[in-house]
Amino acid sequence: MRLKEILLLAIVSGAVAFFSEKAVGQSLREYADQKKILIGAAVEPSLFKEPAYVATLAREFNMIEAENALKWAAIRPDRGTFNFKPGDEVVAFAKQHKMKVRGHTLLWSEYNPAWLTKGKFTPSQLSDLLHEHITNVMKHYAGEVFAWDVVNEVFEADGDVEPSIWYDQPGIGLNGQGTVYVEKAFRWAREADPRALLFYNDYDTEGLNPKSDAVYAMVKDFKRRGVPIDGVGIQAHIFNLSTKDIADLEANIARLTALGLQVHITELDVGLPLDAKGQVANAVDLQRQAEIYRFIAAACLKQAGCTALQTWGFTDKYSWVPGFTKGAKGAALLFDKAYVAKPAYRALLSVLKGRKRSATSGTAPRSN
C-alpha cells in the first residue's frame, strides 16, 4: 500500500471514530444513565415495524410506556377477555433494548370500553370488575412493569373530585367519600404486585394551583395513613409558550418529594401554533419550545426525588397534539416527522449533560 493511501486511510478511520464517539456521546440515553435518571417516551407497538422509529427509540431512551395498549379499552375488549398481546410487545421491545417499562393506566374516567360504560353495572359489580382488572393486569406484568399509573386524572381544575364511572356514575360504592375510591385502587394494586411502584398521575399540576394542591393533600394524607403510594406523575402537556403557568414546578416537585414520594414527568410535550399547511407558524417558536423543555428538565434534575422524565411520543410524525387541537397546534416533540432532532432535543440534551443531580431532596424508599 502506498504511503499516500495509508495516510488517507488513517485520516478516514480517525474521522469515523471521532464522529462515532460523538454520536454515541450525544444520546439522551447515555447522559440520562450517567445522571441515574430515566428518560422515556410513550410508544405504540404497531410502529415497531418502522426502522427509523425503532432506531431512534432504542438509541435515545432507557424507558418506555404504552401510550394506549394498556388502557381499559385496548386491553379489555369485552368483559371476559384480556388482550395482552400489544402490551407484551412493548415489554419484549424493552427487554431487547434493556429499557424499563412504565404501565399506564389502571383506573381512568376516559378510554373505557362501551361494554363497561354502557353496561348498567351496579356499584358492587363495578367494584368487583375494577378489583379483578387491577389484579389480572398487574399480575400478568409483575416483574416486567416496574411502575404503574394506578389512577389517572381524578381532580377538576378547582380541586374537586371529577364525576366518573368509578366515583359517582354510579361509582364503586364510595360515592361522596372523596378520594376513598382512589385509596381502594392503590390498596388493590399493592396486593396484586407488591414490588411495583405505584403512581398517581394528572395534568395541569405542574405549578402550584388548586388542582396540584388537591393532589398534594391527597398523597400527603395517603402517606400519613399508610396507603400504599410511591409517587406522583406530573403530565406536563404544555400549550402555552411561556413558563408563567409552570413557574412553581420546582417548588411543587420539592414538596412532593419531601413526603418521601418519587416524581415522574410522565407526558411531556409542548405544542406549537401551526399555519394552514400544518407547518410551524413562527420559526422563533421552536426556540421558545426548547426553553420550555429546558426549564422542565432542569426543575426535575434539581430534585433527587424526580427520577424520570418522559415525553408523550418522541417524533412529530406520531403525536396526539394536532388531533386534540384540531390542527391548531402540533410539532410538540423532540424529533420532527423525519426524525431530525429539533432545538428542544438539544435543550434537553444540554440539561442532562451539564447538570449534576441533587443529593439533598427526599426520595421514596422503594426503587424497583
C-alpha positions, 0 to 999 in steps of 0.5 A: 500500500502506498504511503499516500493511501495509508495516510488517507486511510488513517485520516478516514478511520480517525474521522469515523471514530471521532464522529462515532464517539460523538454520536454515541456521546450525544444520546439522551440515553447515555447522559440520562444513565450517567445522571441515574435518571430515566428518560422515556417516551410513550410508544405504540407497538404497531410502529415497531415495524418502522426502522427509523422509529425503532432506531431512534427509540432504542438509541435515545431512551432507557424507558418506555410506556404504552401510550394506549395498549394498556388502557381499559379499552385496548386491553379489555375488549369485552368483559371476559377477555384480556388482550395482552398481546400489544402490551407484551410487545412493548415489554419484549421491545424493552427487554431487547433494548434493556429499557424499563417499562412504565404501565399506564393506566389502571383506573381512568374516567376516559378510554373505557370500553362501551361494554363497561360504560354502557353496561348498567353495572351496579356499584358492587359489580363495578367494584368487583370488575375494577378489583379483578382488572387491577389484579389480572393486569398487574399480575400478568406484568409483575416483574416486567412493569416496574411502575404503574399509573394506578389512577389517572386524572381524578381532580377538576381544575378547582380541586374537586373530585371529577364525576366518573364511572368509578366515583359517582356514575354510579361509582364503586360504592364510595360515592361522596367519600372523596378520594376513598375510591382512589385509596381502594385502587392503590390498596388493590394494586399493592396486593396484586404486585407488591414490588411495583411502584405505584403512581398517581398521575394528572395534568395541569399540576405542574405549578402550584394551583388548586388542582396540584394542591388537591393532589398534594393533600391527597398523597400527603394524607395517603402517606400519613395513613399508610396507603400504599403510594410511591409517587406522583406523575406530573403530565406536563402537556404544555400549550402555552409558550411561556413558563408563567403557568409552570413557574412553581414546578420546582417548588411543587416537585420539592414538596412532593418529594419531601413526603418521601414520594418519587416524581415522574414527568410522565407526558411531556410535550409542548405544542406549537401554533401551526399555519394552514399547511400544518407547518410551524407558524413562527420559526422563533417558536421552536426556540421558545419550545426548547426553553420550555423543555429546558426549564422542565428538565432542569426543575426535575434534575434539581430534585433527587426525588424526580427520577424520570422524565418522559415525553408523550411520543418522541417524533412529530410524525406520531403525536396526539397534539394536532388531533386534540387541537384540531390542527391548531397546534402540533410539532410538540416533540423532540424529533420532527416527522423525519426524525431530525432532532429539533432545538428542544432535543438539544435543550434537553440534551444540554440539561442532562449533560451539564447538570449534576443531580441533587443529593439533598431532596427526599426520595421514596424508599422503594426503587424497583 
